[in-house]
């Protein structure tokens, strides 16, 4: 049974959530990486810098996920997440298109807001519009890393968010994984996980290096996780993403803690 239709407010909220994430990513990258950033001189080790940035983005993600807006939409914030969930419990086509359009619009809008707030600091080579691009190990390593990370991330989301005991902690686990990925994996792929997160910076920087990786690898990784979960749990999945215990509407016959 499909989910009840959402509406333009939910699509706009998805965009606003990702826009907020992009502004935060821009701000903390400037603070840590820009030569005049407040933390730049104090933290010189690259690993330590990524750890600080990862922690800041994990907190940002958790705040967004557990916000009223995040609870209202399920806090997908990522076309790859929306597509993977739609494979497990079909969404109305209007919602599928609306969520994804909102997410891409949010990624672009977030960078436009960041450009107004931070000006030339965002353009500096040390920040470069927070563009995601492959590291020195090349495109193949970046593609594999994005696939593995998104497969792991979606597996955790599905296992926790559809478990009565652990559902409320799914957002915390997701944030922790985000921090770990930024700290450890960023040198391989730039750590995207999200086509909409990558497109906004690429447009403003006019840097489309290996853009295909970030449009293909995250959906592939999350689709593999959805396929594995469906084989394990053929009865389906809660369509509310990270908020199966906080739905804002009834989704067919599955809602609240019964939505597994």
N, C-alpha and C positions, 0 to 999 in steps of 0.2 A: 504494500500500500504506500502510495506516495505521500510526501509531506504536504501540509496545507500551504497554499501560496503565501509568499511574503509580499513585499511591496517596495515602492521606491525608497521609503525611509530605511528599510533594512539594507538596501543596496548602497545608499548614501552613507550609512553608518559603517559598513565594511570599508568604504573608501576613506572615511575619516579616521578609522582605527589605523589603517596602514599609513595614512599621511602622518599621523602622530608618531608612528614608529620611525618613519623616514626623517622627520625633524629631529627626533632624539638621536638617531644614528649619526646625523650630520653634526649635531652639537657635541656629542662625546668624542667623535673622531677628531674634531678640531681641538678640543680640550687636551687630548692625549698626543696627537700626531703633529699638529701645526707647530712650527718653531716658536711661535708666540703663545701657544696654548698654555693654560695655567698649570697643567700637569706634565708638560713636555720636558722641562728641565729636571723635574723631580723623578721621573720614571724614564730611564734611558734604555733599559733592556727590552727588546722587541717582544719577548714572551710575556713579560710583566705588563707591557702596554696592552697586549691583546687580552690578558686576563682582566685588566681593569675595564676595558671596553666591553668585553663579554659579560662581565658582571652588571655593568650599567644597562646593557641591552636586555639582559635577562630580567632585571627589575622592570624595565619599560614594558616588556612583553607581558609579565605577570600583572602589572597594573591594568593594561589594556584588556587582557583576557577576563579578569575578575571585575571589570567595570560594569556598570549597568548596560552600557552599549554592547560590550562584549557578550554579556549574558543574553542580550536580545537577539543577536545574530548567530551566536555560536562561535564568534571570534575566529573565523576562518583566516581572513586577512591574506589569503594566498590562493591563486587559481588552482594550483596543484592539489591543495587540500580539498577545495570544493569539488574538483573533478573526481578525486578518489572517493570521497563520501557519496557522491552521486552514483558511483558504481555499486555501492553496497545497499543503498536505499534510494531509489530514483527520486530526484527533485523535479518539480515542474520545470519545463524548459525555460519559462520566463525567469524563474528564480536562478537557474544555472547561468543563463546569460547575464542577468542583472547583477548577481554576485561578482562574476568575473569582470564585467565592465566596471563595476564600482571599485574593485581592487586595483585594476590598472589605472583608473582615473585617480585613485588615492595615491598610488606611487608617484605619479607625475605631479599631482597637486602638492604633495608633501615636499618635493624638491623645489617647487616654485616658492613655497612658503620659506623653506630653508634659505633659498637664494636671497629673499628679501631680508631675512633676519641676519644672515652671516656674511653676505656680500662676497668680497674677494677672498675671504678666508676659505670659503668652500671651493674656490677655483685653484687654490695653491696646490702645487704638485704633491705635497705630502698628504693632501686630503682627496683631491681630484674628484670632487662630487660624490664621494663614497662609491665609486664605480667598482663593480665586481668583474674580475678578469682572471684568466688562468695564471698560475705562478710559474716559476722556472722549470717545473717538471712537465709543463705542456698541457695541451688540450685533453689528451687521453686520461691523464691523472686527474684533471679537474672534473671531467665527466664522470669518472668512476667514483670520485669522492662525493660529488653531488648526489649521485644515485644511492650510495651507501647511507649517507646522512639522512636523506629524505625517507628511505625505506625504514631506517631505525626510528626516526621521528614519528612517522605515521603509525608504525607498529605500537609504539608506546602510547600514542593518543588513543588508538582503538582499544588496546587492552585495558587501559585505565579508565577511559571515559565511559566504557560500557560495563564496568564492574561496580556493583552497588556500594562496595566498601571504599573503593579508591577513586571513584569518579571526581570527587571534589578536589583531588590532588593532581589531576591531569595537567592543569595549567602550570603548577609548580614544577612538575617533572619536565614539561616542555621547555620552560624557562631555563632550567638547569642544563638541559641538553644544548640549548642555544648558547649558553655561556661556554660550555665545553667545546662546542664546535668552533666558535670564534677563536678561542684560545689556542686550540690544537690544529685545526684544519685550515684556517684562513690563508696560510701561505700556499696551499694547493690550488684553491679555486676562488679565493676571495670571500667564500662563505655566503652564498646567496640563499639557496633552498626555495627561491620564490621568483617566478618570472616577472611579477609586477614590481617586486623590490629592485630587480635589475634594470628593467626598462626605463624607469624614471631617471636615475642617474646617467644611464647611457645617452638618453636624449639631450640632457643638459650639457654633458661633457662632450657630446658628439664622438663618443668612443664606443664602437659597436664590436670590439674585439671578441670573437668567439661567442657572440650573443646566443647562437643556436644552442650552446651547452645549457644555458640557464632556462631556455624555453623547453628543452626536451628532457634533460636529466631529472629535474624535480618531479614532473608528472610521471615519468617512468618509475622512479623509486617509490613514489607513493602508490601508484597503481599496483606494483608488485606486493606492497604491504597489504593493500585492500584485497588482492587476489588470495593471498595466504590466509587472511582473516576470514574471508568468505568460506574457504575450505574448512576452516576450523569451526566457524559459527555460521552455518548456512541459514539460520533464522534471521540474520540481518544485523543492522546496526542503528543506533540512535542517530538521526539526521542532524542533531544539534552540535556536532563537533565536540568542543571542549566543555559543553554545558548541558549534558544529558540530565543533570539534576536541577537545572535552572531554565527550563524551557519557557518561552513567553507565549507559546501557543501550543495547542494539541496537534501532534503529528500522527494522523491516522489513529490506530489503536495503541500506539507505542508512545509513551511520554513519561517524563519524570524518571524515577529510578527503575521503572519497568521497561524503559526503552533500551533493549539489548540487541 
